[in-house]
Amino acid sequence: MKLIIAIVQPSRLEAVKQALVDVEVFRLTVLDCQGFGRQRGQLSAHRRESTSLQLMRKIQLQIAVNDEFVEPTVDAILRAARTGEKGQIGDGKVFVLPLEECIRIRTGERGPEAI
């Protein structure tokens, strides 16, 4: 089992959700978040002085998948979240982490069946 965390631009969320449905991934958690990477945020000017570094709004997706769904899920996210043909700085990141345990609260099921 793996936990896939994807940070994407808010404008790409609907495309990513549809791409996940197309590869039969229907369970995800979506969070609003802020941050910056290579693009280093945005400078905001206050009274003609550029002093403040503003964080960029992003969307974080958390998706728990069984091992056979890792590559289709990652490929779908990459295709849908990339802007333009080659992509641009700020398109986001995908992290794939080992998921030690998953427990369904309602039934108490554990492991891959709980996902």
C-alpha positions as CSV (number, residue, x, y, z in Angstrom):
1,M,0.0,0.0,0.0
2,K,1.1,3.5,-0.8
3,L,0.1,7.0,0.1
4,I,0.3,9.4,-2.8
5,I,0.5,13.1,-2.0
6,A,0.2,15.4,-4.9
7,I,0.5,19.2,-4.8
8,V,-1.1,20.8,-7.8
9,Q,-2.3,24.2,-9.0
10,P,-5.9,24.9,-8.1
11,S,-6.8,25.5,-11.7
12,R,-5.8,21.8,-12.5
13,L,-8.0,20.2,-9.8
14,E,-11.0,19.3,-12.0
15,A,-8.7,17.8,-14.7
16,V,-6.8,15.7,-12.1
17,K,-10.1,14.4,-10.6
18,Q,-11.3,13.4,-14.0
19,A,-8.0,11.7,-14.8
20,L,-8.2,9.7,-11.6
21,V,-11.8,8.6,-12.4
22,D,-10.6,7.5,-15.8
23,V,-8.0,5.1,-14.1
24,E,-10.7,4.0,-11.6
25,V,-9.3,5.8,-8.6
26,F,-12.3,7.1,-6.7
27,R,-11.1,7.8,-3.2
28,L,-9.1,10.9,-2.4
29,T,-8.9,13.7,0.1
30,V,-8.4,17.3,-1.1
31,L,-6.9,20.1,1.0
32,D,-6.3,23.7,0.3
33,C,-2.7,24.6,1.2
34,Q,-0.1,27.3,0.5
35,G,3.6,27.2,-0.2
36,F,6.3,27.8,-2.8
37,G,9.1,26.0,-4.4
38,R,11.2,27.1,-7.3
39,Q,8.8,29.9,-8.2
40,R,9.6,31.4,-4.7
41,G,6.1,32.8,-4.2
42,Q,5.1,36.3,-5.2
43,L,6.4,39.6,-3.9
44,S,3.7,41.9,-2.8
45,A,4.3,45.7,-2.9
46,H,3.2,47.8,-0.1
47,R,3.5,51.6,-0.7
48,R,5.9,51.0,-3.5
49,E,8.2,48.8,-1.4
50,S,8.6,45.1,-2.3
51,T,9.0,43.6,1.1
52,S,6.6,40.7,1.6
53,L,6.9,37.2,0.1
54,Q,3.4,35.8,-0.4
55,L,2.8,32.1,-0.4
56,M,1.1,30.6,-3.5
57,R,-2.3,28.8,-3.1
58,K,-2.0,25.1,-4.0
59,I,-4.2,22.0,-3.7
60,Q,-3.0,18.9,-1.9
61,L,-4.4,15.6,-2.9
62,Q,-4.0,12.5,-0.6
63,I,-4.7,9.2,-2.2
64,A,-4.2,5.8,-0.5
65,V,-3.8,3.1,-3.1
66,N,-2.9,-0.6,-3.3
67,D,0.4,-1.3,-5.0
68,E,-1.1,-2.1,-8.4
69,F,-2.7,1.3,-8.6
70,V,0.4,3.3,-7.9
71,E,1.7,3.8,-11.4
72,P,-1.7,4.4,-13.1
73,T,-2.5,7.0,-10.3
74,V,0.8,8.8,-10.6
75,D,0.6,8.8,-14.5
76,A,-2.9,10.2,-14.4
77,I,-1.9,13.0,-12.0
78,L,1.2,13.9,-14.1
79,R,-0.8,14.1,-17.3
80,A,-3.7,16.2,-15.8
81,A,-1.7,18.5,-13.6
82,R,1.0,19.5,-16.2
83,T,0.3,22.9,-17.8
84,G,1.2,23.1,-21.5
85,E,3.0,20.5,-23.5
86,K,6.2,20.5,-21.4
87,G,4.9,21.9,-18.1
88,Q,6.0,24.9,-16.2
89,I,7.6,25.8,-12.9
90,G,4.9,25.7,-10.3
91,D,2.9,22.7,-11.7
92,G,3.5,20.8,-8.5
93,K,5.0,17.7,-7.1
94,V,4.0,14.1,-6.4
95,F,5.2,12.1,-3.4
96,V,4.8,8.4,-3.0
97,L,5.1,7.1,0.5
98,P,4.9,3.6,2.0
99,L,1.6,3.2,3.9
100,E,2.1,0.9,6.8
101,E,-1.5,0.3,7.8
102,C,-5.0,1.3,6.8
103,I,-8.0,0.7,8.9
104,R,-11.6,1.2,7.9
105,I,-13.4,2.7,10.9
106,R,-16.8,1.4,10.1
107,T,-15.9,-2.3,9.8
108,G,-12.5,-2.6,11.4
109,E,-11.0,-4.1,8.2
110,R,-7.3,-3.7,7.9
111,G,-4.7,-3.5,5.1
112,P,-5.4,-3.5,1.4
113,E,-9.1,-4.4,1.8
114,A,-9.6,-1.3,3.9
115,I,-8.6,1.0,1.1
